[in-house]
């Protein structure tokens, strides 16, 4: 992917976000911003996938509870594409702890507890590549162009 506009990120609406009916709102925010949905699926993530996804946090005291929370119901996994989508995706999510998330962000609008913070977003381009490969098969990623790109880029 040499085109910087083709940067991709991995987002997942966590089980609390799915249960609270926030999938549509989160998709809408990224669509309206001008990002392109490349893949999406509702899935009950297996624990080994979640443990791998969060392996860098395995020494944290909240790791076990985090994996249990993420395995407690279906998540909506997505891949989004566009200019600086990794950094902008994190900005749109808001700070990890919702009490520090600005109103107007997803977490800042919808939650108050770090253990129920609605949505995951990759924290770096390399992390996004690892997470996309972990959650999606190549054939699940849709390679397409917007019919008319001039209104966003
Ligand atoms: P995420 O991976 O979910 O997007 O979150 P993040 O990068 O903003 O934050 P990270 O430090 O990677 O933490 C991953 C998730 O672990 C839960 N967490 N609980 N003190 C706690 O109880 C605590 N700290 C973090 C949150 O669900 C956080 O999103």
Backbone and ligand atoms as CSV (ligand in chain L), in Angstrom:
chain,resi,resn,atom,element,x,y,z
A,1,UNK,N,N,0.844,-1.201,0.000
A,1,UNK,CA,C,0.000,0.000,0.000
A,1,UNK,C,C,0.881,1.254,0.000
A,2,UNK,N,N,1.215,1.752,-1.162
A,2,UNK,CA,C,2.063,2.934,-1.224
A,2,UNK,C,C,1.247,4.216,-1.160
A,3,UNK,N,N,-0.016,4.111,-1.550
A,3,UNK,CA,C,-0.889,5.276,-1.513
A,3,UNK,C,C,-1.234,5.596,-0.054
A,4,UNK,N,N,-0.838,6.794,0.456
A,4,UNK,CA,C,-1.104,7.102,1.867
A,4,UNK,C,C,-2.588,7.123,2.184
A,5,UNK,N,N,-3.410,7.379,1.162
A,5,UNK,CA,C,-4.864,7.400,1.386
A,5,UNK,C,C,-5.385,5.993,1.661
A,6,UNK,N,N,-4.559,4.974,1.340
A,6,UNK,CA,C,-4.998,3.593,1.521
A,6,UNK,C,C,-4.600,3.045,2.891
A,7,UNK,N,N,-4.158,3.915,3.802
A,7,UNK,CA,C,-3.867,3.446,5.165
A,7,UNK,C,C,-5.115,2.781,5.749
A,8,UNK,N,N,-4.888,1.706,6.484
A,8,UNK,CA,C,-6.027,0.970,7.048
A,8,UNK,C,C,-5.913,0.841,8.555
A,9,UNK,N,N,-7.073,0.771,9.209
A,9,UNK,CA,C,-7.084,0.507,10.650
A,9,UNK,C,C,-8.100,-0.578,10.971
A,10,UNK,N,N,-7.895,-1.214,12.124
A,10,UNK,CA,C,-8.843,-2.211,12.610
A,10,UNK,C,C,-9.646,-1.593,13.753
A,11,UNK,N,N,-10.958,-1.648,13.626
A,11,UNK,CA,C,-11.851,-1.188,14.702
A,11,UNK,C,C,-12.747,-2.341,15.113
A,12,UNK,N,N,-13.096,-2.390,16.388
A,12,UNK,CA,C,-14.085,-3.381,16.818
A,12,UNK,C,C,-15.026,-2.723,17.814
A,13,UNK,N,N,-16.324,-2.839,17.540
A,13,UNK,CA,C,-17.312,-2.433,18.537
A,13,UNK,C,C,-17.355,-3.583,19.541
A,14,UNK,N,N,-17.057,-3.264,20.799
A,14,UNK,CA,C,-16.940,-4.287,21.838
A,14,UNK,C,C,-18.341,-4.781,22.248
A,15,UNK,N,N,-18.419,-5.880,23.041
A,15,UNK,CA,C,-19.741,-6.432,23.372
A,15,UNK,C,C,-20.705,-5.421,23.980
A,16,UNK,N,N,-20.231,-4.488,24.796
A,16,UNK,CA,C,-21.140,-3.484,25.371
A,16,UNK,C,C,-21.687,-2.552,24.291
A,17,UNK,N,N,-20.860,-2.207,23.314
A,17,UNK,CA,C,-21.309,-1.341,22.216
A,17,UNK,C,C,-22.347,-2.039,21.348
A,18,UNK,N,N,-22.146,-3.346,21.115
A,18,UNK,CA,C,-23.126,-4.113,20.327
A,18,UNK,C,C,-24.437,-4.195,21.104
A,19,UNK,N,N,-24.354,-4.554,22.409
A,19,UNK,CA,C,-25.573,-4.698,23.224
A,19,UNK,C,C,-26.345,-3.388,23.320
A,20,UNK,N,N,-25.626,-2.262,23.310
A,20,UNK,CA,C,-26.292,-0.971,23.458
A,20,UNK,C,C,-26.734,-0.369,22.119
A,21,UNK,N,N,-26.563,-1.129,21.056
A,21,UNK,CA,C,-27.071,-0.686,19.753
A,21,UNK,C,C,-26.281,0.460,19.154
A,22,UNK,N,N,-24.947,0.454,19.373
A,22,UNK,CA,C,-24.130,1.578,18.899
A,22,UNK,C,C,-23.354,1.283,17.613
A,23,UNK,N,N,-23.539,0.076,17.059
A,23,UNK,CA,C,-22.785,-0.280,15.844
A,23,UNK,C,C,-23.077,0.719,14.717
A,24,UNK,N,N,-24.350,0.981,14.502
A,24,UNK,CA,C,-24.732,1.873,13.398
A,24,UNK,C,C,-24.160,3.267,13.560
A,25,UNK,N,N,-24.210,3.788,14.784
A,25,UNK,CA,C,-23.685,5.135,15.024
A,25,UNK,C,C,-22.185,5.196,14.745
A,26,UNK,N,N,-21.470,4.159,15.171
A,26,UNK,CA,C,-20.010,4.168,14.989
A,26,UNK,C,C,-19.659,4.065,13.508
A,27,UNK,N,N,-20.377,3.205,12.786
A,27,UNK,CA,C,-20.161,3.118,11.332
A,27,UNK,C,C,-20.468,4.471,10.684
A,28,UNK,N,N,-21.559,5.063,11.106
A,28,UNK,CA,C,-21.987,6.342,10.507
A,28,UNK,C,C,-20.922,7.430,10.685
A,29,UNK,N,N,-20.325,7.469,11.878
A,29,UNK,CA,C,-19.308,8.503,12.124
A,29,UNK,C,C,-18.134,8.368,11.163
A,30,UNK,N,N,-17.685,7.116,10.943
A,30,UNK,CA,C,-16.535,6.925,10.055
A,30,UNK,C,C,-16.925,7.154,8.590
A,31,UNK,N,N,-18.133,6.753,8.222
A,31,UNK,CA,C,-18.599,7.026,6.852
A,31,UNK,C,C,-18.689,8.522,6.615
A,32,UNK,N,N,-19.283,9.216,7.569
A,32,UNK,CA,C,-19.491,10.659,7.364
A,32,UNK,C,C,-18.175,11.424,7.346
A,33,UNK,N,N,-17.191,10.900,8.063
A,33,UNK,CA,C,-15.881,11.565,8.061
A,33,UNK,C,C,-15.217,11.467,6.692
A,34,UNK,N,N,-15.627,10.432,5.924
A,34,UNK,CA,C,-15.064,10.240,4.588
A,34,UNK,C,C,-14.236,8.981,4.453
A,35,UNK,N,N,-14.208,8.163,5.515
A,35,UNK,CA,C,-13.434,6.921,5.439
A,35,UNK,C,C,-14.217,5.835,4.726
A,36,UNK,N,N,-13.470,4.862,4.227
A,36,UNK,CA,C,-14.053,3.790,3.412
A,36,UNK,C,C,-14.070,2.483,4.195
A,37,UNK,N,N,-15.247,1.868,4.270
A,37,UNK,CA,C,-15.381,0.568,4.932
A,37,UNK,C,C,-14.854,-0.518,4.001
A,38,UNK,N,N,-13.885,-1.274,4.503
A,38,UNK,CA,C,-13.237,-2.291,3.673
A,38,UNK,C,C,-13.689,-3.696,4.077
A,39,UNK,N,N,-14.071,-3.855,5.361
A,39,UNK,CA,C,-14.546,-5.162,5.830
A,39,UNK,C,C,-15.329,-4.955,7.119
A,40,UNK,N,N,-16.273,-5.859,7.381
A,40,UNK,CA,C,-17.038,-5.791,8.628
A,40,UNK,C,C,-17.748,-7.102,8.887
A,41,UNK,N,N,-17.735,-7.541,10.148
A,41,UNK,CA,C,-18.472,-8.775,10.493
A,41,UNK,C,C,-18.785,-8.806,11.981
A,42,UNK,N,N,-19.976,-9.366,12.285
A,42,UNK,CA,C,-20.354,-9.600,13.673
A,42,UNK,C,C,-19.858,-10.984,14.042
A,43,UNK,N,N,-19.110,-11.075,15.130
A,43,UNK,CA,C,-18.589,-12.395,15.509
A,43,UNK,C,C,-18.408,-12.507,17.005
A,44,UNK,N,N,-18.597,-13.717,17.509
A,44,UNK,CA,C,-18.340,-14.014,18.908
A,44,UNK,C,C,-16.883,-14.472,18.946
A,45,UNK,N,N,-15.991,-13.600,19.359
A,45,UNK,CA,C,-14.559,-13.865,19.216
A,45,UNK,C,C,-14.096,-14.981,20.166
A,46,UNK,N,N,-13.369,-15.956,19.641
A,46,UNK,CA,C,-12.826,-16.996,20.510
A,46,UNK,C,C,-11.766,-16.420,21.465
A,47,UNK,N,N,-11.641,-17.040,22.639
A,47,UNK,CA,C,-10.715,-16.511,23.643
A,47,UNK,C,C,-9.267,-16.495,23.149
A,48,UNK,N,N,-8.866,-17.515,22.360
A,48,UNK,CA,C,-7.460,-17.532,21.911
A,48,UNK,C,C,-7.181,-16.340,20.986
A,49,UNK,N,N,-8.154,-15.952,20.181
A,49,UNK,CA,C,-8.000,-14.767,19.326
A,49,UNK,C,C,-7.851,-13.513,20.196
A,50,UNK,N,N,-8.689,-13.399,21.215
A,50,UNK,CA,C,-8.649,-12.212,22.085
A,50,UNK,C,C,-7.352,-12.158,22.885
A,51,UNK,N,N,-6.897,-13.323,23.339
A,51,UNK,CA,C,-5.646,-13.352,24.108
A,51,UNK,C,C,-4.474,-12.927,23.215
A,52,UNK,N,N,-4.510,-13.358,21.970
A,52,UNK,CA,C,-3.485,-12.962,21.012
A,52,UNK,C,C,-3.596,-11.459,20.709
A,53,UNK,N,N,-4.820,-11.012,20.479
A,53,UNK,CA,C,-5.048,-9.592,20.175
A,53,UNK,C,C,-4.474,-8.692,21.279
A,54,UNK,N,N,-4.708,-9.076,22.531
A,54,UNK,CA,C,-4.274,-8.248,23.670
A,54,UNK,C,C,-2.997,-8.785,24.324
A,55,UNK,N,N,-2.168,-9.548,23.576
A,55,UNK,CA,C,-1.014,-10.215,24.209
A,55,UNK,C,C,-0.033,-9.224,24.858
A,56,UNK,N,N,0.065,-8.006,24.316
A,56,UNK,CA,C,0.986,-7.020,24.899
A,56,UNK,C,C,0.538,-6.579,26.289
A,57,UNK,N,N,-0.710,-6.867,26.647
A,57,UNK,CA,C,-1.233,-6.463,27.960
A,57,UNK,C,C,-1.298,-7.648,28.925
A,58,UNK,N,N,-0.682,-8.780,28.540
A,58,UNK,CA,C,-0.879,-10.019,29.313
A,58,UNK,C,C,-0.350,-9.928,30.738
A,59,UNK,N,N,0.569,-8.977,30.991
A,59,UNK,CA,C,1.081,-8.856,32.378
A,59,UNK,C,C,0.276,-7.836,33.203
A,60,UNK,N,N,-0.749,-7.253,32.609
A,60,UNK,CA,C,-1.541,-6.245,33.337
A,60,UNK,C,C,-2.583,-6.933,34.233
A,61,UNK,N,N,-2.878,-6.323,35.372
A,61,UNK,CA,C,-3.853,-6.941,36.278
A,61,UNK,C,C,-5.259,-7.061,35.676
A,62,UNK,N,N,-5.565,-6.204,34.693
A,62,UNK,CA,C,-6.908,-6.232,34.109
A,62,UNK,C,C,-7.030,-7.159,32.893
A,63,UNK,N,N,-5.916,-7.839,32.531
A,63,UNK,CA,C,-5.892,-8.639,31.293
A,63,UNK,C,C,-6.977,-9.721,31.261
A,64,UNK,N,N,-7.072,-10.508,32.356
A,64,UNK,CA,C,-8.022,-11.627,32.379
A,64,UNK,C,C,-9.466,-11.100,32.238
A,65,UNK,N,N,-9.760,-10.043,33.002
A,65,UNK,CA,C,-11.095,-9.452,32.947
A,65,UNK,C,C,-11.379,-8.856,31.577
A,66,UNK,N,N,-10.350,-8.288,30.961
A,66,UNK,CA,C,-10.497,-7.695,29.626
A,66,UNK,C,C,-10.874,-8.769,28.600
A,67,UNK,N,N,-10.166,-9.901,28.649
A,67,UNK,CA,C,-10.460,-10.985,27.702
A,67,UNK,C,C,-11.868,-11.524,27.959
A,68,UNK,N,N,-12.247,-11.646,29.237
A,68,UNK,CA,C,-13.598,-12.146,29.560
A,68,UNK,C,C,-14.684,-11.181,29.069
A,69,UNK,N,N,-14.447,-9.901,29.271
A,69,UNK,CA,C,-15.381,-8.868,28.785
A,69,UNK,C,C,-15.513,-8.947,27.260
A,70,UNK,N,N,-14.394,-9.074,26.568
A,70,UNK,CA,C,-14.433,-9.113,25.107
A,70,UNK,C,C,-15.070,-10.397,24.576
A,71,UNK,N,N,-15.044,-11.452,25.423
A,71,UNK,CA,C,-15.629,-12.742,25.021
A,71,UNK,C,C,-17.062,-12.888,25.523
A,72,UNK,N,N,-17.598,-11.854,26.169
A,72,UNK,CA,C,-18.909,-11.980,26.817
A,72,UNK,C,C,-20.087,-11.825,25.852
A,73,UNK,N,N,-19.814,-11.474,24.619
A,73,UNK,CA,C,-20.870,-11.323,23.610
A,73,UNK,C,C,-20.231,-11.031,22.266
A,74,UNK,N,N,-21.043,-10.968,21.215
A,74,UNK,CA,C,-20.478,-10.679,19.896
A,74,UNK,C,C,-19.850,-9.287,19.817
A,75,UNK,N,N,-18.825,-9.189,18.998
A,75,UNK,CA,C,-18.214,-7.892,18.685
A,75,UNK,C,C,-18.416,-7.637,17.190
A,76,UNK,N,N,-18.403,-6.369,16.798
A,76,UNK,CA,C,-18.492,-6.052,15.379
A,76,UNK,C,C,-17.121,-5.567,14.916
A,77,UNK,N,N,-16.436,-6.436,14.165
A,77,UNK,CA,C,-15.064,-6.151,13.715
A,77,UNK,C,C,-15.092,-5.479,12.349
A,78,UNK,N,N,-14.227,-4.478,12.189
A,78,UNK,CA,C,-14.231,-3.711,10.934
A,78,UNK,C,C,-12.823,-3.317,10.505
A,79,UNK,N,N,-12.687,-3.099,9.205
A,79,UNK,CA,C,-11.472,-2.480,8.668
A,79,UNK,C,C,-11.905,-1.223,7.920
A,80,UNK,N,N,-11.238,-0.117,8.232
A,80,UNK,CA,C,-11.526,1.164,7.585
A,80,UNK,C,C,-10.271,1.670,6.896
A,81,UNK,N,N,-10.478,2.415,5.806
A,81,UNK,CA,C,-9.350,2.881,5.004
A,81,UNK,C,C,-9.469,4.379,4.726
A,82,UNK,N,N,-8.326,5.049,4.697
A,82,UNK,CA,C,-8.299,6.463,4.310
A,82,UNK,C,C,-7.117,7.183,4.935
A,83,UNK,N,N,-6.972,8.441,4.551
A,83,UNK,CA,C,-5.829,9.246,4.974
A,83,UNK,C,C,-5.724,9.318,6.503
A,84,UNK,N,N,-4.582,8.893,7.031
A,84,UNK,CA,C,-4.296,8.944,8.476
A,84,UNK,C,C,-5.405,8.328,9.332
A,85,UNK,N,N,-6.007,7.259,8.812
A,85,UNK,CA,C,-7.176,6.682,9.508
A,85,UNK,C,C,-6.808,6.075,10.870
A,86,UNK,N,N,-5.554,5.650,11.040
A,86,UNK,CA,C,-5.181,5.063,12.339
A,86,UNK,C,C,-5.230,6.153,13.415
A,87,UNK,N,N,-4.518,7.234,13.171
A,87,UNK,CA,C,-4.467,8.326,14.155
A,87,UNK,C,C,-5.843,8.973,14.329
A,88,UNK,N,N,-6.511,9.199,13.211
A,88,UNK,CA,C,-7.827,9.851,13.290
A,88,UNK,C,C,-8.860,8.948,13.942
A,89,UNK,N,N,-8.730,7.629,13.692
A,89,UNK,CA,C,-9.649,6.680,14.330
A,89,UNK,C,C,-9.524,6.744,15.840
A,90,UNK,N,N,-8.282,6.810,16.337
A,90,UNK,CA,C,-8.069,6.909,17.794
A,90,UNK,C,C,-8.670,8.214,18.335
A,91,UNK,N,N,-8.504,9.269,17.560
A,91,UNK,CA,C,-9.051,10.565,17.977
A,91,UNK,C,C,-10.578,10.507,18.041
A,92,UNK,N,N,-11.178,9.850,17.061
A,92,UNK,CA,C,-12.640,9.740,17.034
A,92,UNK,C,C,-13.158,8.846,18.159
A,93,UNK,N,N,-12.353,7.860,18.563
A,93,UNK,CA,C,-12.730,7.001,19.698
A,93,UNK,C,C,-12.659,7.768,21.009
A,94,UNK,N,N,-11.645,8.600,21.165
A,94,UNK,CA,C,-11.420,9.297,22.435
A,94,UNK,C,C,-10.454,8.511,23.317
A,95,UNK,N,N,-10.095,9.100,24.453
A,95,UNK,CA,C,-9.120,8.482,25.351
A,95,UNK,C,C,-9.623,7.134,25.860
A,96,UNK,N,N,-8.651,6.248,26.192
A,96,UNK,CA,C,-8.998,4.894,26.665
A,96,UNK,C,C,-9.955,4.955,27.849
A,97,UNK,N,N,-9.629,5.835,28.806
A,97,UNK,CA,C,-10.516,6.020,29.960
A,97,UNK,C,C,-11.593,7.039,29.598
A,98,UNK,N,N,-12.840,6.602,29.523
A,98,UNK,CA,C,-13.908,7.514,29.072
A,98,UNK,C,C,-14.011,8.795,29.886
A,99,UNK,N,N,-13.562,8.754,31.143
A,99,UNK,CA,C,-13.649,9.982,31.948
A,99,UNK,C,C,-12.670,11.042,31.440
A,100,UNK,N,N,-11.683,10.597,30.636
A,100,UNK,CA,C,-10.772,11.569,30.016
A,100,UNK,C,C,-11.097,11.813,28.534
A,101,UNK,N,N,-12.140,11.182,28.046
A,101,UNK,CA,C,-12.518,11.341,26.629
A,101,UNK,C,C,-13.325,12.616,26.455
A,102,UNK,N,N,-12.963,13.383,25.441
A,102,UNK,CA,C,-13.705,14.624,25.165
A,102,UNK,C,C,-15.115,14.304,24.670
A,103,UNK,N,N,-16.117,15.070,25.129
A,103,UNK,CA,C,-17.439,14.968,24.497
A,103,UNK,C,C,-17.281,15.184,22.985
A,104,UNK,N,N,-18.066,14.462,22.213
A,104,UNK,CA,C,-17.912,14.532,20.753
A,104,UNK,C,C,-17.177,13.325,20.215
A,105,UNK,N,N,-16.386,12.672,21.082
A,105,UNK,CA,C,-15.759,11.408,20.686
A,105,UNK,C,C,-16.724,10.269,21.027
A,106,UNK,N,N,-16.455,9.096,20.486
A,106,UNK,CA,C,-17.356,7.945,20.739
A,106,UNK,C,C,-17.398,7.630,22.235
A,107,UNK,N,N,-16.212,7.468,22.839
A,107,UNK,CA,C,-16.206,7.158,24.274
A,107,UNK,C,C,-16.702,8.337,25.102
A,108,UNK,N,N,-16.361,9.533,24.655
A,108,UNK,CA,C,-16.774,10.737,25.381
A,108,UNK,C,C,-18.273,10.970,25.327
A,109,UNK,N,N,-18.925,10.367,24.353
A,109,UNK,CA,C,-20.380,10.537,24.237
A,109,UNK,C,C,-21.161,9.403,24.884
A,110,UNK,N,N,-20.543,8.207,24.973
A,110,UNK,CA,C,-21.364,7.038,25.311
A,110,UNK,C,C,-20.964,6.244,26.534
A,111,UNK,N,N,-19.850,6.546,27.188
A,111,UNK,CA,C,-19.494,5.657,28.305
A,111,UNK,C,C,-18.722,6.387,29.396
A,112,UNK,N,N,-18.603,5.686,30.538
A,112,UNK,CA,C,-17.975,6.296,31.712
A,112,UNK,C,C,-16.963,5.379,32.397
A,113,UNK,N,N,-16.875,4.120,31.957
A,113,UNK,CA,C,-16.039,3.151,32.667
A,113,UNK,C,C,-15.001,2.561,31.712
A,114,UNK,N,N,-13.728,2.549,32.124
A,114,UNK,CA,C,-12.656,2.046,31.255
A,114,UNK,C,C,-12.854,0.565,30.913
A,115,UNK,N,N,-13.545,-0.151,31.787
A,115,UNK,CA,C,-13.810,-1.571,31.543
A,115,UNK,C,C,-15.007,-1.817,30.639
A,116,UNK,N,N,-15.677,-0.755,30.221
A,116,UNK,CA,C,-16.821,-0.847,29.294
A,116,UNK,C,C,-16.717,0.339,28.346
A,117,UNK,N,N,-15.650,0.314,27.530
A,117,UNK,CA,C,-15.377,1.527,26.736
A,117,UNK,C,C,-15.712,1.403,25.247
A,118,UNK,N,N,-16.676,0.533,24.927
A,118,UNK,CA,C,-17.427,0.569,23.670
A,118,UNK,C,C,-16.708,0.096,22.398
A,119,UNK,N,N,-15.460,0.526,22.214
A,119,UNK,CA,C,-14.867,0.358,20.896
A,119,UNK,C,C,-13.357,0.212,21.007
A,120,UNK,N,N,-12.768,-0.581,20.130
A,120,UNK,CA,C,-11.308,-0.690,20.021
A,120,UNK,C,C,-10.857,-0.068,18.707
A,121,UNK,N,N,-9.683,0.573,18.724
A,121,UNK,CA,C,-9.064,1.057,17.488
A,121,UNK,C,C,-7.569,0.839,17.535
A,122,UNK,N,N,-6.976,0.395,16.435
A,122,UNK,CA,C,-5.523,0.157,16.387
A,122,UNK,C,C,-4.761,1.413,16.767
A,123,UNK,N,N,-3.615,1.230,17.469
A,123,UNK,CA,C,-2.878,2.401,17.956
A,123,UNK,C,C,-1.714,2.818,17.062
A,124,UNK,N,N,-1.410,2.052,16.014
A,124,UNK,CA,C,-0.326,2.406,15.092
A,124,UNK,C,C,-0.538,1.639,13.788
A,125,UNK,N,N,0.100,2.112,12.715
A,125,UNK,CA,C,-0.078,1.475,11.409
A,125,UNK,C,C,0.365,0.013,11.456
A,126,UNK,N,N,1.493,-0.257,12.129
A,126,UNK,CA,C,2.000,-1.639,12.213
A,126,UNK,C,C,1.045,-2.510,13.032
A,127,UNK,N,N,0.512,-1.944,14.118
A,127,UNK,CA,C,-0.451,-2.689,14.938
A,127,UNK,C,C,-1.688,-3.006,14.104
A,128,UNK,N,N,-2.119,-2.046,13.309
A,128,UNK,CA,C,-3.311,-2.241,12.470
A,128,UNK,C,C,-3.084,-3.407,11.513
A,129,UNK,N,N,-1.891,-3.465,10.923
A,129,UNK,CA,C,-1.613,-4.554,9.974
A,129,UNK,C,C,-1.674,-5.908,10.680
A,130,UNK,N,N,-1.118,-5.965,11.896
A,130,UNK,CA,C,-1.149,-7.218,12.664
A,130,UNK,C,C,-2.590,-7.592,13.021
A,131,UNK,N,N,-3.353,-6.606,13.474
A,131,UNK,CA,C,-4.720,-6.886,13.921
A,131,UNK,C,C,-5.641,-7.260,12.752
A,132,UNK,N,N,-5.466,-6.603,11.616
A,132,UNK,CA,C,-6.294,-6.933,10.441
A,132,UNK,C,C,-6.026,-8.389,10.022
A,133,UNK,N,N,-4.751,-8.772,10.026
A,133,UNK,CA,C,-4.398,-10.146,9.639
A,133,UNK,C,C,-4.916,-11.165,10.657
A,134,UNK,N,N,-5.010,-10.727,11.912
A,134,UNK,CA,C,-5.488,-11.620,12.976
A,134,UNK,C,C,-7.005,-11.854,12.867
A,135,UNK,N,N,-7.745,-10.824,12.543
A,135,UNK,CA,C,-9.213,-10.897,12.578
A,135,UNK,C,C,-9.854,-11.217,11.233
A,136,UNK,N,N,-9.151,-10.922,10.137
A,136,UNK,CA,C,-9.762,-11.093,8.812
A,136,UNK,C,C,-8.888,-11.925,7.888
A,137,UNK,N,N,-9.576,-12.702,7.044
A,137,UNK,CA,C,-8.870,-13.377,5.945
A,137,UNK,C,C,-8.734,-12.365,4.812
A,138,UNK,N,N,-7.710,-12.537,3.979
A,138,UNK,CA,C,-7.492,-11.614,2.853
A,138,UNK,C,C,-8.751,-11.433,2.010
A,139,UNK,N,N,-9.456,-12.551,1.751
A,139,UNK,CA,C,-10.621,-12.487,0.853
A,139,UNK,C,C,-11.813,-11.764,1.481
A,140,UNK,N,N,-11.743,-11.475,2.786
A,140,UNK,CA,C,-12.825,-10.718,3.438
A,140,UNK,C,C,-12.637,-9.207,3.278
A,141,UNK,N,N,-11.465,-8.789,2.805
A,141,UNK,CA,C,-11.179,-7.359,2.631
A,141,UNK,C,C,-11.596,-6.953,1.218
A,142,UNK,N,N,-12.504,-6.003,1.121
A,142,UNK,CA,C,-13.025,-5.596,-0.191
A,142,UNK,C,C,-12.167,-4.494,-0.791
A,143,UNK,N,N,-11.607,-4.799,-1.936
A,143,UNK,CA,C,-10.770,-3.838,-2.635
A,143,UNK,C,C,-11.641,-3.131,-3.668
A,144,UNK,N,N,-12.025,-1.881,-3.395
A,144,UNK,CA,C,-12.879,-1.154,-4.348
A,144,UNK,C,C,-12.599,0.336,-4.222
A,145,UNK,N,N,-13.045,1.076,-5.208
A,145,UNK,CA,C,-12.888,2.532,-5.194
A,145,UNK,C,C,-14.256,3.173,-5.036
A,146,UNK,N,N,-14.302,4.321,-4.362
A,146,UNK,CA,C,-15.530,5.105,-4.412
A,146,UNK,C,C,-15.718,5.570,-5.846
A,147,UNK,N,N,-16.975,5.585,-6.306
A,147,UNK,CA,C,-17.234,5.945,-7.694
A,147,UNK,C,C,-16.699,7.354,-7.998
A,148,UNK,N,N,-16.887,8.269,-7.039
A,148,UNK,CA,C,-16.438,9.639,-7.256
A,148,UNK,C,C,-15.699,10.106,-6.010
A,149,UNK,N,N,-14.371,10.191,-6.109
A,149,UNK,CA,C,-13.575,10.493,-4.915
A,149,UNK,C,C,-13.334,11.979,-4.711
A,150,UNK,N,N,-13.750,12.814,-5.689
A,150,UNK,CA,C,-13.296,14.209,-5.655
A,150,UNK,C,C,-13.877,14.992,-4.472
A,151,UNK,N,N,-14.965,14.497,-3.845
A,151,UNK,CA,C,-15.590,15.257,-2.780
A,151,UNK,C,C,-14.892,15.085,-1.436
A,152,UNK,N,N,-14.061,14.052,-1.302
A,152,UNK,CA,C,-13.341,13.840,-0.062
A,152,UNK,C,C,-11.864,14.176,-0.206
A,153,UNK,N,N,-11.266,13.719,-1.312
A,153,UNK,CA,C,-9.850,13.994,-1.555
A,153,UNK,C,C,-9.692,14.959,-2.703
L,1,LIG,P1,P,-8.217,-0.637,22.925
L,1,LIG,O1,O,-7.026,-1.518,22.621
L,1,LIG,O2,O,-9.383,-1.391,23.470
L,1,LIG,O3,O,-8.569,0.261,21.781
L,1,LIG,O4,O,-7.783,0.311,24.069
L,1,LIG,P2,P,-6.543,1.259,24.136
L,1,LIG,O5,O,-5.522,0.917,23.108
L,1,LIG,O6,O,-7.088,2.639,24.133
L,1,LIG,O7,O,-5.984,0.928,25.582
L,1,LIG,P3,P,-5.085,-0.257,26.095
L,1,LIG,O8,O,-4.165,0.314,27.119
L,1,LIG,O9,O,-4.504,-1.056,24.955
L,1,LIG,O10,O,-6.136,-1.149,26.876
L,1,LIG,C1,C,-6.936,-2.069,26.211
L,1,LIG,C2,C,-8.277,-2.142,26.879
L,1,LIG,O11,O,-8.110,-2.663,28.186
L,1,LIG,C3,C,-9.101,-2.143,29.026
L,1,LIG,N1,N,-8.463,-1.504,30.162
L,1,LIG,N2,N,-8.887,-1.668,31.398
L,1,LIG,N3,N,-7.399,-0.078,34.263
L,1,LIG,C4,C,-8.229,-0.870,33.628
L,1,LIG,O12,O,-9.070,-1.525,34.178
L,1,LIG,C5,C,-8.078,-0.947,32.172
L,1,LIG,N4,N,-7.163,-0.339,31.452
L,1,LIG,C6,C,-7.403,-0.695,30.161
L,1,LIG,C7,C,-9.914,-1.147,28.230
L,1,LIG,O13,O,-11.069,-1.815,27.693
L,1,LIG,C8,C,-8.961,-0.797,27.105
L,1,LIG,O14,O,-9.670,-0.329,25.989
